Amino acid sequence: MKYLTMLSIALSSIQILANSEQNAFNKDSYDMQKEYLVITGKLSNIKKAENLEELQKIHKSIELFKKRADARQKLTQKQIRSLKLNLQLILLNTINNNLNSAFNPEDVPKLNIQPPRGCGFAMAGMSPNTIKDPKLRKEYEEAIRKNSEKAANYNFQTWLRRTKPNLLRELVEYINQNYSSHIQDTNEINQAIDALLADEKTRITIRKMIKESESH
């Protein structure tokens, strides 16, 4: 609910900005706004380990969105940069929401599961259908299922942890390339960070990285 509230605030702020500028969000520019809303809608559904592939696709969509030029659209450059900034922040917020602090990278899932004792001749990874005893077969199937879930979660958490540092760096690079040190730009950045990032540590990290980049 808190995330949806923050997203609504961000969308409202963009609409206010659009209404105050000429040619904002008219029929010629609707596609870009629609794409933005589609991506944010998909991000709000990323809640389970099996969504890793979908999250990776969304990540690629955002990278493409960042490269889109204002060839056909009549959005102002300020509106476009706000959309691109917000998408990156929402993606970071989604990653934060799905990170599991209890995740242990050393607890690696098994490549193959050993069948339970009593199956006679048995090899790790063998088909459950080869086990005649229904009780042992069910036990083996359950062990395989749990290991598969563990593997999916392991891949999901590993990707989140590897991707977040890259997203932070890319975000700061984007800000440096598209925003100035003017007070209006600074306020826009800070308002977006506060509205779209629930994790205080991440907000602090981003502001620290921005400050450090300015001194270089």
Secondary structure as GFF3:
##gff-version 3
##sequence-region A 1 216
A	DSSP	alpha_helix	2	19	.	.	.	ID=ss1
A	DSSP	alpha_helix	30	43	.	.	.	ID=ss2
A	DSSP	three_ten_helix	49	51	.	.	.	ID=ss3
A	DSSP	alpha_helix	52	66	.	.	.	ID=ss4
A	DSSP	alpha_helix	77	98	.	.	.	ID=ss5
A	DSSP	three_ten_helix	128	130	.	.	.	ID=ss6
A	DSSP	alpha_helix	134	178	.	.	.	ID=ss7
A	DSSP	alpha_helix	183	196	.	.	.	ID=ss8
A	DSSP	alpha_helix	200	214	.	.	.	ID=ss9
###
